[in-house]
Amino acid sequence: MNSNCCLPGKCQADETRIDCPDNRKFKVIEEIRKGALKEYPAITIDGVRIIYPEGWGLVRASNSQPVLVARCESTSSEGLEFITGDLRERILRAGVKDFTWE
């Protein structure tokens, strides 16, 4: 995973594009949304933005390609590691093939 922690209090993971067939991507987002709302507040407009204590993780379905797009941001590198790990696990549990953060 490449990350950018050059700004004080702001670490970001690079945007990651995850292969997901068009006929599955919105179902995957719905699965992630259901699970996330049981544990964290989330914004569910155009995907799911999970609000963690130290930042956020976003996954949404691309409108133009058979992919999911994921991004994360945190106030610390440790927080970013937690958020990317948690979001990755949620995406995998929803039925997406294994992937790595770019």
PDB file as gemmi writes it, atoms N, CA and C in Angstrom:
CRYST1    1.000    1.000    1.000  90.00  90.00  90.00 P 1                      
ATOM      1  N   MET A   1       0.849  -1.181   0.000  1.00  0.00           N  
ATOM      2  CA  MET A   1       0.000   0.000   0.000  1.00  0.00           C  
ATOM      3  C   MET A   1       0.886   1.233   0.000  1.00  0.00           C  
ATOM      4  N   ASN A   2       0.635   2.107  -0.911  1.00  0.00           N  
ATOM      5  CA  ASN A   2       1.290   3.404  -0.904  1.00  0.00           C  
ATOM      6  C   ASN A   2       0.430   4.356  -0.108  1.00  0.00           C  
ATOM      7  N   SER A   3       1.075   5.155   0.690  1.00  0.00           N  
ATOM      8  CA  SER A   3       0.313   6.144   1.446  1.00  0.00           C  
ATOM      9  C   SER A   3       1.043   7.473   1.405  1.00  0.00           C  
ATOM     10  N   ASN A   4       0.287   8.493   1.692  1.00  0.00           N  
ATOM     11  CA  ASN A   4       0.819   9.843   1.661  1.00  0.00           C  
ATOM     12  C   ASN A   4       0.544  10.475   3.018  1.00  0.00           C  
ATOM     13  N   CYS A   5       1.593  10.645   3.810  1.00  0.00           N  
ATOM     14  CA  CYS A   5       1.447  11.260   5.136  1.00  0.00           C  
ATOM     15  C   CYS A   5       2.213  12.569   5.206  1.00  0.00           C  
ATOM     16  N   CYS A   6       2.196  13.306   4.141  1.00  0.00           N  
ATOM     17  CA  CYS A   6       3.028  14.514   4.099  1.00  0.00           C  
ATOM     18  C   CYS A   6       2.385  15.705   4.795  1.00  0.00           C  
ATOM     19  N   LEU A   7       1.095  15.690   5.008  1.00  0.00           N  
ATOM     20  CA  LEU A   7       0.443  16.809   5.679  1.00  0.00           C  
ATOM     21  C   LEU A   7       0.248  16.482   7.155  1.00  0.00           C  
ATOM     22  N   PRO A   8       0.459  17.438   8.047  1.00  0.00           N  
ATOM     23  CA  PRO A   8       0.259  17.167   9.473  1.00  0.00           C  
ATOM     24  C   PRO A   8      -1.170  16.694   9.755  1.00  0.00           C  
ATOM     25  N   GLY A   9      -1.286  15.557  10.436  1.00  0.00           N  
ATOM     26  CA  GLY A   9      -2.597  15.050  10.813  1.00  0.00           C  
ATOM     27  C   GLY A   9      -3.410  14.469   9.683  1.00  0.00           C  
ATOM     28  N   LYS A  10      -2.777  14.160   8.543  1.00  0.00           N  
ATOM     29  CA  LYS A  10      -3.546  13.636   7.411  1.00  0.00           C  
ATOM     30  C   LYS A  10      -2.715  12.616   6.641  1.00  0.00           C  
ATOM     31  N   CYS A  11      -3.108  11.355   6.725  1.00  0.00           N  
ATOM     32  CA  CYS A  11      -2.473  10.274   5.976  1.00  0.00           C  
ATOM     33  C   CYS A  11      -3.518   9.680   5.045  1.00  0.00           C  
ATOM     34  N   GLN A  12      -3.133   9.457   3.804  1.00  0.00           N  
ATOM     35  CA  GLN A  12      -4.075   8.926   2.817  1.00  0.00           C  
ATOM     36  C   GLN A  12      -3.493   7.697   2.140  1.00  0.00           C  
ATOM     37  N   ALA A  13      -4.340   6.716   1.878  1.00  0.00           N  
ATOM     38  CA  ALA A  13      -3.964   5.591   1.032  1.00  0.00           C  
ATOM     39  C   ALA A  13      -4.316   5.972  -0.405  1.00  0.00           C  
ATOM     40  N   ASP A  14      -3.477   5.572  -1.340  1.00  0.00           N  
ATOM     41  CA  ASP A  14      -3.770   5.839  -2.742  1.00  0.00           C  
ATOM     42  C   ASP A  14      -5.088   5.195  -3.134  1.00  0.00           C  
ATOM     43  N   GLU A  15      -5.789   5.820  -4.073  1.00  0.00           N  
ATOM     44  CA  GLU A  15      -7.024   5.243  -4.591  1.00  0.00           C  
ATOM     45  C   GLU A  15      -6.724   3.873  -5.183  1.00  0.00           C  
ATOM     46  N   THR A  16      -7.558   2.904  -4.854  1.00  0.00           N  
ATOM     47  CA  THR A  16      -7.389   1.537  -5.337  1.00  0.00           C  
ATOM     48  C   THR A  16      -8.613   1.141  -6.138  1.00  0.00           C  
ATOM     49  N   ARG A  17      -8.369   0.552  -7.301  1.00  0.00           N  
ATOM     50  CA  ARG A  17      -9.433   0.060  -8.173  1.00  0.00           C  
ATOM     51  C   ARG A  17      -9.427  -1.461  -8.077  1.00  0.00           C  
ATOM     52  N   ILE A  18     -10.570  -2.030  -7.704  1.00  0.00           N  
ATOM     53  CA  ILE A  18     -10.687  -3.448  -7.407  1.00  0.00           C  
ATOM     54  C   ILE A  18     -11.633  -4.081  -8.419  1.00  0.00           C  
ATOM     55  N   ASP A  19     -11.153  -5.079  -9.151  1.00  0.00           N  
ATOM     56  CA  ASP A  19     -12.001  -5.749 -10.135  1.00  0.00           C  
ATOM     57  C   ASP A  19     -13.248  -6.327  -9.483  1.00  0.00           C  
ATOM     58  N   CYS A  20     -14.395  -6.042 -10.092  1.00  0.00           N  
ATOM     59  CA  CYS A  20     -15.670  -6.551  -9.599  1.00  0.00           C  
ATOM     60  C   CYS A  20     -16.665  -6.472 -10.763  1.00  0.00           C  
ATOM     61  N   PRO A  21     -17.251  -7.600 -11.165  1.00  0.00           N  
ATOM     62  CA  PRO A  21     -18.170  -7.582 -12.300  1.00  0.00           C  
ATOM     63  C   PRO A  21     -19.328  -6.600 -12.103  1.00  0.00           C  
ATOM     64  N   ASP A  22     -19.753  -6.000 -13.201  1.00  0.00           N  
ATOM     65  CA  ASP A  22     -20.859  -5.040 -13.144  1.00  0.00           C  
ATOM     66  C   ASP A  22     -22.091  -5.619 -12.463  1.00  0.00           C  
ATOM     67  N   ASN A  23     -22.371  -6.902 -12.685  1.00  0.00           N  
ATOM     68  CA  ASN A  23     -23.579  -7.494 -12.110  1.00  0.00           C  
ATOM     69  C   ASN A  23     -23.442  -7.797 -10.617  1.00  0.00           C  
ATOM     70  N   ARG A  24     -22.258  -7.582 -10.016  1.00  0.00           N  
ATOM     71  CA  ARG A  24     -22.034  -7.831  -8.596  1.00  0.00           C  
ATOM     72  C   ARG A  24     -21.713  -6.581  -7.782  1.00  0.00           C  
ATOM     73  N   LYS A  25     -21.190  -5.545  -8.430  1.00  0.00           N  
ATOM     74  CA  LYS A  25     -20.600  -4.450  -7.660  1.00  0.00           C  
ATOM     75  C   LYS A  25     -21.593  -3.729  -6.744  1.00  0.00           C  
ATOM     76  N   PHE A  26     -22.826  -3.537  -7.153  1.00  0.00           N  
ATOM     77  CA  PHE A  26     -23.779  -2.852  -6.274  1.00  0.00           C  
ATOM     78  C   PHE A  26     -24.246  -3.766  -5.137  1.00  0.00           C  
ATOM     79  N   LYS A  27     -24.264  -5.075  -5.375  1.00  0.00           N  
ATOM     80  CA  LYS A  27     -24.577  -6.027  -4.301  1.00  0.00           C  
ATOM     81  C   LYS A  27     -23.463  -6.037  -3.261  1.00  0.00           C  
ATOM     82  N   VAL A  28     -22.231  -5.960  -3.714  1.00  0.00           N  
ATOM     83  CA  VAL A  28     -21.085  -5.907  -2.802  1.00  0.00           C  
ATOM     84  C   VAL A  28     -21.170  -4.658  -1.928  1.00  0.00           C  
ATOM     85  N   ILE A  29     -21.459  -3.525  -2.539  1.00  0.00           N  
ATOM     86  CA  ILE A  29     -21.583  -2.273  -1.776  1.00  0.00           C  
ATOM     87  C   ILE A  29     -22.684  -2.405  -0.731  1.00  0.00           C  
ATOM     88  N   GLU A  30     -23.791  -3.012  -1.075  1.00  0.00           N  
ATOM     89  CA  GLU A  30     -24.902  -3.193  -0.129  1.00  0.00           C  
ATOM     90  C   GLU A  30     -24.483  -4.088   1.043  1.00  0.00           C  
ATOM     91  N   GLU A  31     -23.737  -5.148   0.766  1.00  0.00           N  
ATOM     92  CA  GLU A  31     -23.243  -6.026   1.839  1.00  0.00           C  
ATOM     93  C   GLU A  31     -22.333  -5.251   2.789  1.00  0.00           C  
ATOM     94  N   ILE A  32     -21.444  -4.469   2.236  1.00  0.00           N  
ATOM     95  CA  ILE A  32     -20.522  -3.675   3.058  1.00  0.00           C  
ATOM     96  C   ILE A  32     -21.301  -2.656   3.884  1.00  0.00           C  
ATOM     97  N   ARG A  33     -22.279  -2.022   3.272  1.00  0.00           N  
ATOM     98  CA  ARG A  33     -23.099  -1.023   3.971  1.00  0.00           C  
ATOM     99  C   ARG A  33     -23.800  -1.640   5.178  1.00  0.00           C  
ATOM    100  N   LYS A  34     -24.425  -2.796   4.982  1.00  0.00           N  
ATOM    101  CA  LYS A  34     -25.150  -3.452   6.077  1.00  0.00           C  
ATOM    102  C   LYS A  34     -24.229  -3.735   7.259  1.00  0.00           C  
ATOM    103  N   GLY A  35     -23.067  -4.297   6.989  1.00  0.00           N  
ATOM    104  CA  GLY A  35     -22.134  -4.633   8.057  1.00  0.00           C  
ATOM    105  C   GLY A  35     -21.555  -3.409   8.736  1.00  0.00           C  
ATOM    106  N   ALA A  36     -21.205  -2.414   7.955  1.00  0.00           N  
ATOM    107  CA  ALA A  36     -20.581  -1.216   8.517  1.00  0.00           C  
ATOM    108  C   ALA A  36     -21.517  -0.484   9.457  1.00  0.00           C  
ATOM    109  N   LEU A  37     -22.781  -0.375   9.088  1.00  0.00           N  
ATOM    110  CA  LEU A  37     -23.730   0.383   9.907  1.00  0.00           C  
ATOM    111  C   LEU A  37     -23.992  -0.271  11.260  1.00  0.00           C  
ATOM    112  N   LYS A  38     -23.647  -1.549  11.405  1.00  0.00           N  
ATOM    113  CA  LYS A  38     -23.793  -2.222  12.692  1.00  0.00           C  
ATOM    114  C   LYS A  38     -22.695  -1.807  13.667  1.00  0.00           C  
ATOM    115  N   GLU A  39     -21.581  -1.276  13.141  1.00  0.00           N  
ATOM    116  CA  GLU A  39     -20.426  -0.977  13.976  1.00  0.00           C  
ATOM    117  C   GLU A  39     -19.996   0.489  13.996  1.00  0.00           C  
ATOM    118  N   TYR A  40     -20.247   1.192  12.921  1.00  0.00           N  
ATOM    119  CA  TYR A  40     -19.753   2.567  12.785  1.00  0.00           C  
ATOM    120  C   TYR A  40     -20.808   3.437  12.119  1.00  0.00           C  
ATOM    121  N   PRO A  41     -20.722   4.746  12.326  1.00  0.00           N  
ATOM    122  CA  PRO A  41     -21.541   5.631  11.500  1.00  0.00           C  
ATOM    123  C   PRO A  41     -21.006   5.576  10.073  1.00  0.00           C  
ATOM    124  N   ALA A  42     -21.871   5.825   9.120  1.00  0.00           N  
ATOM    125  CA  ALA A  42     -21.451   5.778   7.719  1.00  0.00           C  
ATOM    126  C   ALA A  42     -22.309   6.715   6.888  1.00  0.00           C  
ATOM    127  N   ILE A  43     -21.711   7.231   5.842  1.00  0.00           N  
ATOM    128  CA  ILE A  43     -22.437   8.006   4.839  1.00  0.00           C  
ATOM    129  C   ILE A  43     -22.645   7.061   3.665  1.00  0.00           C  
ATOM    130  N   THR A  44     -23.893   6.910   3.242  1.00  0.00           N  
ATOM    131  CA  THR A  44     -24.200   5.890   2.244  1.00  0.00           C  
ATOM    132  C   THR A  44     -24.665   6.471   0.910  1.00  0.00           C  
ATOM    133  N   ILE A  45     -24.244   7.676   0.621  1.00  0.00           N  
ATOM    134  CA  ILE A  45     -24.530   8.285  -0.680  1.00  0.00           C  
ATOM    135  C   ILE A  45     -23.346   7.969  -1.579  1.00  0.00           C  
ATOM    136  N   ASP A  46     -23.587   7.402  -2.752  1.00  0.00           N  
ATOM    137  CA  ASP A  46     -22.541   7.038  -3.706  1.00  0.00           C  
ATOM    138  C   ASP A  46     -21.513   6.103  -3.079  1.00  0.00           C  
ATOM    139  N   GLY A  47     -21.978   4.985  -2.561  1.00  0.00           N  
ATOM    140  CA  GLY A  47     -21.099   4.006  -1.933  1.00  0.00           C  
ATOM    141  C   GLY A  47     -21.260   4.018  -0.437  1.00  0.00           C  
ATOM    142  N   VAL A  48     -20.190   3.663   0.259  1.00  0.00           N  
ATOM    143  CA  VAL A  48     -20.201   3.632   1.723  1.00  0.00           C  
ATOM    144  C   VAL A  48     -18.929   4.304   2.225  1.00  0.00           C  
ATOM    145  N   ARG A  49     -19.084   5.366   2.989  1.00  0.00           N  
ATOM    146  CA  ARG A  49     -17.955   6.018   3.655  1.00  0.00           C  
ATOM    147  C   ARG A  49     -18.111   5.708   5.132  1.00  0.00           C  
ATOM    148  N   ILE A  50     -17.266   4.808   5.633  1.00  0.00           N  
ATOM    149  CA  ILE A  50     -17.305   4.409   7.034  1.00  0.00           C  
ATOM    150  C   ILE A  50     -16.495   5.427   7.835  1.00  0.00           C  
ATOM    151  N   ILE A  51     -17.098   5.941   8.892  1.00  0.00           N  
ATOM    152  CA  ILE A  51     -16.459   6.940   9.736  1.00  0.00           C  
ATOM    153  C   ILE A  51     -15.844   6.227  10.946  1.00  0.00           C  
ATOM    154  N   TYR A  52     -14.524   6.186  10.983  1.00  0.00           N  
ATOM    155  CA  TYR A  52     -13.777   5.575  12.076  1.00  0.00           C  
ATOM    156  C   TYR A  52     -13.326   6.678  13.040  1.00  0.00           C  
ATOM    157  N   PRO A  53     -12.935   6.314  14.271  1.00  0.00           N  
ATOM    158  CA  PRO A  53     -12.476   7.339  15.208  1.00  0.00           C  
ATOM    159  C   PRO A  53     -11.314   8.191  14.686  1.00  0.00           C  
ATOM    160  N   GLU A  54     -10.421   7.597  13.873  1.00  0.00           N  
ATOM    161  CA  GLU A  54      -9.255   8.339  13.388  1.00  0.00           C  
ATOM    162  C   GLU A  54      -9.325   8.687  11.899  1.00  0.00           C  
ATOM    163  N   GLY A  55     -10.474   8.536  11.275  1.00  0.00           N  
ATOM    164  CA  GLY A  55     -10.543   8.858   9.847  1.00  0.00           C  
ATOM    165  C   GLY A  55     -11.722   8.200   9.170  1.00  0.00           C  
ATOM    166  N   TRP A  56     -11.542   7.848   7.891  1.00  0.00           N  
ATOM    167  CA  TRP A  56     -12.632   7.252   7.132  1.00  0.00           C  
ATOM    168  C   TRP A  56     -12.096   6.328   6.042  1.00  0.00           C  
ATOM    169  N   GLY A  57     -12.968   5.416   5.615  1.00  0.00           N  
ATOM    170  CA  GLY A  57     -12.685   4.534   4.488  1.00  0.00           C  
ATOM    171  C   GLY A  57     -13.895   4.554   3.571  1.00  0.00           C  
ATOM    172  N   LEU A  58     -13.656   4.682   2.285  1.00  0.00           N  
ATOM    173  CA  LEU A  58     -14.727   4.791   1.293  1.00  0.00           C  
ATOM    174  C   LEU A  58     -14.584   3.689   0.260  1.00  0.00           C  
ATOM    175  N   VAL A  59     -15.677   3.059  -0.070  1.00  0.00           N  
ATOM    176  CA  VAL A  59     -15.723   2.133  -1.205  1.00  0.00           C  
ATOM    177  C   VAL A  59     -16.997   2.441  -1.977  1.00  0.00           C  
ATOM    178  N   ARG A  60     -16.850   2.532  -3.302  1.00  0.00           N  
ATOM    179  CA  ARG A  60     -18.002   2.824  -4.141  1.00  0.00           C  
ATOM    180  C   ARG A  60     -17.861   2.063  -5.447  1.00  0.00           C  
ATOM    181  N   ALA A  61     -18.970   1.872  -6.125  1.00  0.00           N  
ATOM    182  CA  ALA A  61     -18.978   1.205  -7.423  1.00  0.00           C  
ATOM    183  C   ALA A  61     -18.711   2.236  -8.512  1.00  0.00           C  
ATOM    184  N   SER A  62     -17.798   1.906  -9.413  1.00  0.00           N  
ATOM    185  CA  SER A  62     -17.539   2.776 -10.556  1.00  0.00           C  
ATOM    186  C   SER A  62     -18.742   2.749 -11.486  1.00  0.00           C  
ATOM    187  N   ASN A  63     -19.091   3.898 -12.029  1.00  0.00           N  
ATOM    188  CA  ASN A  63     -20.196   3.950 -12.993  1.00  0.00           C  
ATOM    189  C   ASN A  63     -19.749   3.638 -14.407  1.00  0.00           C  
ATOM    190  N   SER A  64     -18.452   3.607 -14.660  1.00  0.00           N  
ATOM    191  CA  SER A  64     -17.972   3.442 -16.022  1.00  0.00           C  
ATOM    192  C   SER A  64     -17.111   2.203 -16.257  1.00  0.00           C  
ATOM    193  N   GLN A  65     -16.746   1.480 -15.187  1.00  0.00           N  
ATOM    194  CA  GLN A  65     -15.904   0.296 -15.317  1.00  0.00           C  
ATOM    195  C   GLN A  65     -16.378  -0.786 -14.346  1.00  0.00           C  
ATOM    196  N   PRO A  66     -16.026  -2.049 -14.617  1.00  0.00           N  
ATOM    197  CA  PRO A  66     -16.380  -3.128 -13.685  1.00  0.00           C  
ATOM    198  C   PRO A  66     -15.396  -3.188 -12.508  1.00  0.00           C  
ATOM    199  N   VAL A  67     -15.393  -2.125 -11.721  1.00  0.00           N  
ATOM    200  CA  VAL A  67     -14.493  -2.036 -10.566  1.00  0.00           C  
ATOM    201  C   VAL A  67     -15.183  -1.354  -9.398  1.00  0.00           C  
ATOM    202  N   LEU A  68     -14.636  -1.613  -8.213  1.00  0.00           N  
ATOM    203  CA  LEU A  68     -14.942  -0.840  -7.026  1.00  0.00           C  
ATOM    204  C   LEU A  68     -13.769   0.100  -6.817  1.00  0.00           C  
ATOM    205  N   VAL A  69     -14.044   1.263  -6.301  1.00  0.00           N  
ATOM    206  CA  VAL A  69     -12.998   2.244  -6.022  1.00  0.00           C  
ATOM    207  C   VAL A  69     -12.955   2.450  -4.514  1.00  0.00           C  
ATOM    208  N   ALA A  70     -11.758   2.327  -3.936  1.00  0.00           N  
ATOM    209  CA  ALA A  70     -11.612   2.466  -2.484  1.00  0.00           C  
ATOM    210  C   ALA A  70     -10.552   3.511  -2.164  1.00  0.00           C  
ATOM    211  N   ARG A  71     -10.812   4.277  -1.102  1.00  0.00           N  
ATOM    212  CA  ARG A  71      -9.872   5.283  -0.596  1.00  0.00           C  
ATOM    213  C   ARG A  71      -9.990   5.318   0.915  1.00  0.00           C  
ATOM    214  N   CYS A  72      -8.914   5.696   1.570  1.00  0.00           N  
ATOM    215  CA  CYS A  72      -8.913   5.817   3.027  1.00  0.00           C  
ATOM    216  C   CYS A  72      -8.090   7.026   3.442  1.00  0.00           C  
ATOM    217  N   GLU A  73      -8.466   7.578   4.578  1.00  0.00           N  
ATOM    218  CA  GLU A  73      -7.718   8.701   5.143  1.00  0.00           C  
ATOM    219  C   GLU A  73      -7.767   8.592   6.662  1.00  0.00           C  
ATOM    220  N   SER A  74      -6.671   8.996   7.300  1.00  0.00           N  
ATOM    221  CA  SER A  74      -6.598   8.947   8.756  1.00  0.00           C  
ATOM    222  C   SER A  74      -5.736  10.094   9.275  1.00  0.00           C  
ATOM    223  N   THR A  75      -5.788  10.273  10.580  1.00  0.00           N  
ATOM    224  CA  THR A  75      -4.963  11.294  11.217  1.00  0.00           C  
ATOM    225  C   THR A  75      -3.585  10.761  11.572  1.00  0.00           C  
ATOM    226  N   SER A  76      -3.357   9.444  11.407  1.00  0.00           N  
ATOM    227  CA  SER A  76      -2.047   8.862  11.723  1.00  0.00           C  
ATOM    228  C   SER A  76      -1.775   7.668  10.818  1.00  0.00           C  
ATOM    229  N   SER A  77      -0.519   7.285  10.705  1.00  0.00           N  
ATOM    230  CA  SER A  77      -0.186   6.113   9.890  1.00  0.00           C  
ATOM    231  C   SER A  77      -0.734   4.834  10.523  1.00  0.00           C  
ATOM    232  N   GLU A  78      -0.761   4.770  11.846  1.00  0.00           N  
ATOM    233  CA  GLU A  78      -1.330   3.598  12.517  1.00  0.00           C  
ATOM    234  C   GLU A  78      -2.832   3.503  12.246  1.00  0.00           C  
ATOM    235  N   GLY A  79      -3.504   4.645  12.323  1.00  0.00           N  
ATOM    236  CA  GLY A  79      -4.935   4.673  12.026  1.00  0.00           C  
ATOM    237  C   GLY A  79      -5.211   4.279  10.596  1.00  0.00           C  
ATOM    238  N   LEU A  80      -4.369   4.734   9.665  1.00  0.00           N  
ATOM    239  CA  LEU A  80      -4.544   4.383   8.257  1.00  0.00           C  
ATOM    240  C   LEU A  80      -4.381   2.886   8.051  1.00  0.00           C  
ATOM    241  N   GLU A  81      -3.416   2.299   8.730  1.00  0.00           N  
ATOM    242  CA  GLU A  81      -3.213   0.857   8.628  1.00  0.00           C  
ATOM    243  C   GLU A  81      -4.455   0.103   9.118  1.00  0.00           C  
ATOM    244  N   PHE A  82      -5.024   0.543  10.233  1.00  0.00           N  
ATOM    245  CA  PHE A  82      -6.236  -0.100  10.746  1.00  0.00           C  
ATOM    246  C   PHE A  82      -7.396   0.046   9.755  1.00  0.00           C  
ATOM    247  N   ILE A  83      -7.605   1.259   9.267  1.00  0.00           N  
ATOM    248  CA  ILE A  83      -8.747   1.526   8.380  1.00  0.00           C  
ATOM    249  C   ILE A  83      -8.620   0.743   7.076  1.00  0.00           C  
ATOM    250  N   THR A  84      -7.447   0.755   6.452  1.00  0.00           N  
ATOM    251  CA  THR A  84      -7.295   0.001   5.202  1.00  0.00           C  
ATOM    252  C   THR A  84      -7.478  -1.492   5.442  1.00  0.00           C  
ATOM    253  N   GLY A  85      -6.982  -1.987   6.572  1.00  0.00           N  
ATOM    254  CA  GLY A  85      -7.157  -3.408   6.894  1.00  0.00           C  
ATOM    255  C   GLY A  85      -8.614  -3.772   7.118  1.00  0.00           C  
ATOM    256  N   ASP A  86      -9.316  -2.943   7.873  1.00  0.00           N  
ATOM    257  CA  ASP A  86     -10.727  -3.205   8.148  1.00  0.00           C  
ATOM    258  C   ASP A  86     -11.563  -3.133   6.865  1.00  0.00           C  
ATOM    259  N   LEU A  87     -11.332  -2.108   6.062  1.00  0.00           N  
ATOM    260  CA  LEU A  87     -12.098  -1.973   4.823  1.00  0.00           C  
ATOM    261  C   LEU A  87     -11.788  -3.116   3.867  1.00  0.00           C  
ATOM    262  N   ARG A  88     -10.528  -3.515   3.788  1.00  0.00           N  
ATOM    263  CA  ARG A  88     -10.148  -4.648   2.931  1.00  0.00           C  
ATOM    264  C   ARG A  88     -10.903  -5.911   3.352  1.00  0.00           C  
ATOM    265  N   GLU A  89     -10.949  -6.190   4.641  1.00  0.00           N  
ATOM    266  CA  GLU A  89     -11.660  -7.375   5.135  1.00  0.00           C  
ATOM    267  C   GLU A  89     -13.151  -7.310   4.801  1.00  0.00           C  
ATOM    268  N   ARG A  90     -13.747  -6.158   4.914  1.00  0.00           N  
ATOM    269  CA  ARG A  90     -15.166  -6.008   4.583  1.00  0.00           C  
ATOM    270  C   ARG A  90     -15.410  -6.273   3.096  1.00  0.00           C  
ATOM    271  N   ILE A  91     -14.515  -5.794   2.250  1.00  0.00           N  
ATOM    272  CA  ILE A  91     -14.650  -6.010   0.807  1.00  0.00           C  
ATOM    273  C   ILE A  91     -14.502  -7.498   0.480  1.00  0.00           C  
ATOM    274  N   LEU A  92     -13.531  -8.160   1.089  1.00  0.00           N  
ATOM    275  CA  LEU A  92     -13.335  -9.590   0.852  1.00  0.00           C  
ATOM    276  C   LEU A  92     -14.521 -10.409   1.352  1.00  0.00           C  
ATOM    277  N   ARG A  93     -15.033 -10.084   2.537  1.00  0.00           N  
ATOM    278  CA  ARG A  93     -16.198 -10.809   3.079  1.00  0.00           C  
ATOM    279  C   ARG A  93     -17.430 -10.648   2.197  1.00  0.00           C  
ATOM    280  N   ALA A  94     -17.496  -9.539   1.473  1.00  0.00           N  
ATOM    281  CA  ALA A  94     -18.645  -9.297   0.594  1.00  0.00           C  
ATOM    282  C   ALA A  94     -18.521 -10.073  -0.720  1.00  0.00           C  
ATOM    283  N   GLY A  95     -17.436 -10.825  -0.894  1.00  0.00           N  
ATOM    284  CA  GLY A  95     -17.334 -11.710  -2.044  1.00  0.00           C  
ATOM    285  C   GLY A  95     -16.409 -11.279  -3.159  1.00  0.00           C  
ATOM    286  N   VAL A  96     -15.575 -10.271  -2.920  1.00  0.00           N  
ATOM    287  CA  VAL A  96     -14.631  -9.810  -3.944  1.00  0.00           C  
ATOM    288  C   VAL A  96     -13.354 -10.637  -3.826  1.00  0.00           C  
ATOM    289  N   LYS A  97     -12.732 -10.940  -4.972  1.00  0.00           N  
ATOM    290  CA  LYS A  97     -11.470 -11.668  -4.972  1.00  0.00           C  
ATOM    291  C   LYS A  97     -10.404 -10.872  -4.241  1.00  0.00           C  
ATOM    292  N   ASP A  98      -9.385 -11.581  -3.778  1.00  0.00           N  
ATOM    293  CA  ASP A  98      -8.300 -10.945  -3.043  1.00  0.00           C  
ATOM    294  C   ASP A  98      -7.664  -9.826  -3.865  1.00  0.00           C  
ATOM    295  N   PHE A  99      -7.231  -8.787  -3.192  1.00  0.00           N  
ATOM    296  CA  PHE A  99      -6.596  -7.645  -3.832  1.00  0.00           C  
ATOM    297  C   PHE A  99      -5.630  -7.003  -2.849  1.00  0.00           C  
ATOM    298  N   THR A 100      -4.805  -6.124  -3.338  1.00  0.00           N  
ATOM    299  CA  THR A 100      -3.917  -5.357  -2.479  1.00  0.00           C  
ATOM    300  C   THR A 100      -4.154  -3.878  -2.738  1.00  0.00           C  
ATOM    301  N   TRP A 101      -3.889  -3.067  -1.729  1.00  0.00           N  
ATOM    302  CA  TRP A 101      -3.968  -1.615  -1.908  1.00  0.00           C  
ATOM    303  C   TRP A 101      -2.846  -1.205  -2.826  1.00  0.00           C  
ATOM    304  N   GLU A 102      -3.131  -0.341  -3.752  1.00  0.00           N  
ATOM    305  CA  GLU A 102      -2.107   0.149  -4.688  1.00  0.00           C  
ATOM    306  C   GLU A 102      -1.259   1.203  -4.040  1.00  0.00           C  
TER     307      GLU A 102                                                      
END                                                                             
